[in-house]
C-alpha cells in the first residue's frame, strides 16, 4: 500500500513536476478554447481544468493521465448553455459526476471490451476533426493579420523544437503564445484577444451550489445532457488510459478511473467549472515530457491556477490566433495518422466501422452516438463473419432411401437462413438423419430454424432423426462460466 | 512442493544470501530456487519538454519508449543471467547438489512475485539491503521491509559474512507473535540441535516468568539445549543486541511485526530496528 503510494506519487518527482508545468502551459489555451466552444466565459473552463486535474490526481485510476475541460465534452454542452444558461450547465456537471460514479461502482468500465479498435480509432479521428472544426469560426471573416499570425504560430510550434538546446527544453506552444502576444501588443494589431471572449478568473474558485430550481423539470432538462456527457467522458478517458497504458507499459484501474472522474466532475461543478474528462493530446504531451506519476497531473492543475490567477492581465492580451494555432496542433497530434495509412491494409469491414464512427460524430457533434453506431456496425460485421462458419454436407444411401445431413459450425441468427436453404425438401426420401454433433446452436433463431426443417420434412412424409441435438444446443444456455475452462472449450469446439 | 527461495541481486549481499541458502538447504533438505527479478523502472531517462505534438507523435513515442525499455531489459537480463550462474556456482561449491538448485527470472516486482509463489515458499532468504544502498551498510532495503510485512512465511535475512550458526537466540516476550515463533522453531528441522538462548528482556519480568519456563520446557521437550536469560532493563533493543554480542550468538530469531501499525508508528518498530542494527543474521517468523 505504502509502496504503491510511493510508486504512484513520489518515484519521479523532478520529471513529474517539469512535465506538469509543460502540460499546464498547454492546458491554458485549451481550457479557454473549449470554454469558447461551449459558449461560456473562459473562467468556467479554467476552473474546471484546475478542479478536475487536481481531484483526478488523487482519485483517478491511471497515474500520469491528464484530465481537464475537453473539447469532446464542450461540444455536447453548446445547446444546453444556449437555451438554459450557465447554472444549468453546472447542475448538469454535478449530475454527470454522479452518473460516472455509479458507472464506476457498477464496474461498467469493463464494457470497454466491446469497443473495438476501429471504433477507438474512429473516435480519436472524429475528435481531432471536431477540435479543428471548432477553430474555423475564428478563421472566417477576419483580416489577413489573423491568418498570418496563425501560420506564424504553427511555424513556431513545429520548428522551434528543432533549435539546439532551447528547442527541447522550452515548450514550443508557450513560445508561440508569448511571441504572438508580444507582436500583437507591440504593433498594436487590432485582432480578437482572449479578453474579448469573456471573463477571466482573477481569484481562486469558490464553492458554489448551482442556482437552479431543484425539481423534476430541471432534472428532465439536464438528464439527457448529463448522460451524454458521462458516456463521452468515460469513453474518452478509458481510451486515453489505454493509450497511456501502451506508452508506459503499465496497467490502469478502469473502474477507479470511472469513479475518480465522477468525483472530479462533481468537484468541478461545485467550483463553477464545466464537466471534463481525460485528454488524449495532453496525456501524450505529459508522457513525452517524462511525466509518469500522479504528481504530474496534480502539478498541471496547480500550475494552471497559479498562472491564471497571477497572469490574468497578460492572458487577456493573448490573440485568439495564437490559441487557434495551439488548438490546430492539438487536433493534428490527436489524429491517428497511421489509421489513414492502414486503410489499404485493413479489411473493408474494419474501415467502414472506423469511417462510419467518424462520419456520424462529425454530423451529430456527439461522440457517444458515433461510438454507438461504430460498436453496432462492428458487432454486425462480426456476426456476419462468424455466420459464414457453417457448412452442411449430405450423403445418400440409395438402398434405404435415407439421406444424412451433417451440420458443421455456428448456427445463429445470421446463418439460420443459410441453414434452412441447405436442405433439399423436394427429394423423395424415406428417412432423413440430421447429424448436429459438430454444430453449435447459439440462439433460439437457430432452434427455430431446425424446427422448421423438421416440420417441412415431416410434411413431405419423411421420417426425421436428429443426432447430437442436446450437445449442439448447450450453447444457448446463457451460463457463461461453463465454457471458460480450457478442457471444456476443447471438448466443445472439437464437436462434443 | 515447498522450497527455499533465495533472492539474488547485484549487491554484495548476494554472496551471503548464497551462503545462508546453502546452510538452510542442508538443514531443511528442500530445493533452492534462485530468484532474480527484472523490476521495471517506470521512469524515463530523458524527457522532451518541447510540448508539441504533431503527425504521428503517438506512434513515434510508443516506438521510442519501447526501444529504450527493450535495450534496458536486454542488458539487465544478461546481467541477471550472470548473477544467477555465479550464485549457482557458489551454492554448488558449498555442497548443494546441482539438481536441488533451480533458477527463476521474471519481469515483475519482488513483493508481487513472492506473493504469487507464497504457497510454495518454505523459507525465503534475502540480503539486508539491495543494489540501491551499496554504500550504506545500516540502511534496510525498501524491499526487505515490504516483503517481511506482506509475506507470511519465515524469512532469513543474511548479513555480511554469513556463517552457519552455532548458537541462536530466540527473543521471547510471551506475546502471541512470540509464541507462534516458538512453535515454529520447535517444529522445524532448521535449527534442530543448535543450542538455543531463550531470552526475555524488559521491565517487570516476574509476571512472565512462568511463560518463559513453559517455553523452555516446550523447546527442551523436542530436544533443544536451552539456556534462558531474563534481562531486567528499560531499553529492550540494545539490551538484546548486547546479549547477542556477549554470548557470541550468531542467529537472532524473532516473531516479526507483532504490534499494531499505530503502536509501531508511535514507538517505532522493534522488527525494523533489529533489521537495521543487528550484526548477526535474523530469522523473522510470522
Interface residues (C-beta under 8 A of the other chain):
Chain A: X2 X3 X7 X11 X12 X15 X18 X19 X22 X23 X25 X26 X157 X158 X160 X161 X167 X168 X169 X170 X171 X172 X173 X174 X243 X246 X247 X248 X249 X250 X281 X284 X285 X287 X288 X289 X290 X291 X292 X329 X330 X332 X333 X334 X336 X337 X338
Chain B: X40 X42 X43 X44 X46 X47 X48 X49 X50 X51 X52 X53 X54 X55 X56 X57 X58 X59 X61 X62 X65 X66 X69 X111 X142 X146
